Amino acid sequence: MSLQQVLAPQMQQSLQLLQAPTLELRQLIHQELQQNPTLEEITTDVVSIEAETEPLNARDERKEKDELDFKEEYEVLAKLDEEWREYFSRHTVHRQRSPEEEEARQFLFDSLVQPESLQEHLLNQLQLAGVVDQQRRVGELLIGSIDDNGYLATSLEDISQNSGLPAEELQHILDLIQTFSPVGVGARDLRECLLIQLERLGKADSIEATIVRDHLEHLGKKRYPEIAKALSITIEEINRVASFIGTLEPRPGRAFAHDANSYVTPDVLVKKMGDDFSVILNDDQIPHLRISNTYKELMARDNNAQDVKDYLKERIRAAKFIIKSIHQRQQTIFNIATEIVKRQREFFEKGVAGLKPLTMNDVAQVVGVHETTVSRAVSNKYIQTPHGIFEMKYFFTSGYTTADGRVVSNTSVKEAVADLIATEDPSKPLSDQEIVKMLTAKGIPIARRTVAKYRAELKILPSHLRKKF
């Protein structure tokens, strides 16, 4: 025998709704609408009107017995409906859109189409290349082996061995594909990719092509004196060539990446109203639910068969639970966001420099939930601030105590590192140790390895690779 903790299905569903981002929550609600006939979606305008015309009851729902008769169940459902309308009337901004705005909004949704992939782009060019059937099949095989960066991911020898096609025929079609756009597509490595681009620019025999062909490794490590010595040219010429090569595209397929356009829907809006900041839940994307009046009427009848009564009880209780879970989810996010705004007021006024250290446990104690609940609630959630849209987790950071007793977040320190590097002399870039000394002089104690970690997170090269001769 063993003792283990098992989450009930309803608890699992509640946690799933809490952790789900807005767009995923919409899908979960739509699935529930399809599975549970007692649930129905109502428009925001209807919720607003009903909330204004009907009296509001207390939020605390009384505990119900395991077996309720139909009349008691009806009263509970009516009370729940009123609570749901009250919640949306308090936390949702209602505004009737004009017909022109609705038309523009629908046009925007209709205009969002799936972008063309790199493979589709290449196949379309292959169709226009005037190849015969056998060559088209070979081209499709090669295009299928090109990765999202635009490189041929499999060697011609392996493709030849697996397909039984001659390597010469594969090379002939690959040469054709390498003339397609984007320029450099179909290359087998970075060197070939850059050489294809230089050839297309008429620089196949230039000094740029020579450096890429014979000294690419030294170029990547900025060993300019060695290249200059090998080619008997000046450092100034190497700088000019390196700057030009830097304009070439190392990943030709970048423009066709699926994540090229990323859209984020903020769950919370923070707006400044007078001298204070107001927290508004963005409920526009969340369907508003209630128990169907049709099924409430069915439940109130006394002449229903027992199996009908049991089915209605089961479905209505499931509907009540999901409505309550969504309500609780939104209230939890609202409470957490309110506490974030309270603790991080300097950020909302000044920007990243005003960010303070904050832990999830600090917020959990104030909100009255467990730390893991805060973690689930802020996961994949976004907050729109006067300084842009940020992930809610962004506001939870550890910190440093400065020499004068101030406490600053590590995010602010990371921004300070980025600012120092942005203003450095390109011919004498700052080393990590020099950055440590400059921050220490400002009263921020920090280790060199921490500066190196922040620099790597900011995708900034080491000092010897940032140096411009």
C-alpha angles and dihedrals in degrees: 000000000000137000118225136163115246124186115227115240091248091052090049090051091049092052091046091054091047094051098040117103117235099267092046090047089056090055092048091050092048090051089052091049090055094047100042115054093190091067122082134177121235130194123254091245092057091050091050095048094046091048090055097046101041125066116252120239128204116286097229107091114211118242113263128215122247092252114040123177118235097260093053090046090052092054091050091051093049090051092049091052090054092049090051092050091047091052094053093043090056101041105030127076107222122203130162110233118223119240089253092053092048091050092049091047093051091046089055092052092046091050095057102100132168108270120237113266124228091250092051090049091052094044090053090054090047090056090054094046093083096237124159123246096268092048091047091054090050090048092051089051092052094044089052088058094054113102128220091270090060097252127128099249097194127054119246089240092059092045090050092049094048097043101034091231120138115260090228091059091047091050091050093054092042089056087055093049090050088064091060126095136293090059112245096027116144094032118144096216142001094270093056091044093055093043091054090053093047091049091051088053092052094253100114092125098034130116088254091060091047093053092046092047099045109017107031093124092053089046092054091052092044094240090157098157091058092050092047091051093048093049097034094235133124128267088242090059091049089052091052092048093046091051091052094047087050089064092062120097113251092188110041093183094057094101090059096049113133092229094052089109115040120181122197126192111206114228093201131036121205115196129177112237112181109312095338137068121238123210116215125182114227099227096157092102096046117087114236111232138198139162111275114255089220092062092043088058091048090051092052092058118099097203098069120120117252094249089053090050092049092049092049092048092051096047095043093049090050089050091049091051095053091046090051092045092052090047091050091046093054093044091050092050090047092051093048093047091049091053091047091054090048094050096039099042092131089058092054090049102039107016131235093341088067096053112128130203111268133171129202089238090060091056094040092058092052096043092045100237136108121275090244089056090057089049092052093044095054096040110120091350123131134205125205112220135175085262097051139278117317134179109252090235087062090078094058108083139141119240153208130240111228126218091262093051098261119138118222129181123246088241089062090049090050090053089050090054090051091049093051092051092045091058098041125117106264090215091052107031118191118259120222090254092052090051089052090054092048093050092045088053087056090054097259111125110209137158123239092239089055091054089050090050093050091047090052091049089052089050092238118151123235117270096261090056093046093054117114114202 
